[in-house]
């Protein structure tokens, strides 16, 4: 059996073997060791969370949006892409 936390990536060496599907493998740049910034996609939906250790330190780790930002879907993604230490972002309630 294989299980990955939603915030983890599969090793490229797994190739197109279970639990990896061809759709996931096809977006991994060859030779990248699955270390790249993918297009935005939903990892999980529902009652799930990433551990506190997964957050960036201090004010970088959590950003509460004001009313103007709440309507802009790219705020969290942009902040994450601008910080090399950011590996994932989450938006929601």
SULZIQUI-V323145 format. One record per pair of residues at least 4 apart in sequence whose ideal C-beta (glycine too) atoms are under 7 Angstrom apart, sorted by sequence separation. I is the first residue (numbers start at 0). J is the second residue. D is the distance in whole Angstrom. If there is no record, write none. Layout:
I | J | D
I | J | D
This chain:
3 | 7 | 5
9 | 13 | 5
15 | 19 | 6
19 | 23 | 6
21 | 25 | 6
27 | 31 | 6
31 | 35 | 5
43 | 47 | 5
49 | 53 | 4
55 | 59 | 4
56 | 60 | 6
64 | 68 | 4
73 | 77 | 5
74 | 78 | 6
75 | 79 | 6
76 | 80 | 6
77 | 81 | 6
78 | 82 | 7
14 | 19 | 7
19 | 24 | 6
55 | 60 | 4
64 | 69 | 5
3 | 9 | 6
13 | 19 | 5
15 | 21 | 5
27 | 33 | 5
54 | 60 | 4
68 | 74 | 5
79 | 85 | 4
28 | 35 | 6
54 | 61 | 6
15 | 24 | 5
79 | 88 | 4
9 | 19 | 5
14 | 24 | 7
64 | 74 | 6
26 | 37 | 6
76 | 88 | 6
62 | 75 | 7
75 | 88 | 4
75 | 90 | 5
11 | 27 | 6
62 | 78 | 6
1 | 18 | 5
11 | 32 | 5
11 | 33 | 5
10 | 33 | 7
59 | 82 | 6
9 | 33 | 6
8 | 33 | 5
55 | 82 | 7
55 | 84 | 6
55 | 85 | 6
5 | 42 | 4
39 | 76 | 6
5 | 43 | 5
49 | 89 | 7
5 | 47 | 7
6 | 49 | 5
36 | 80 | 7
6 | 53 | 6
6 | 87 | 5
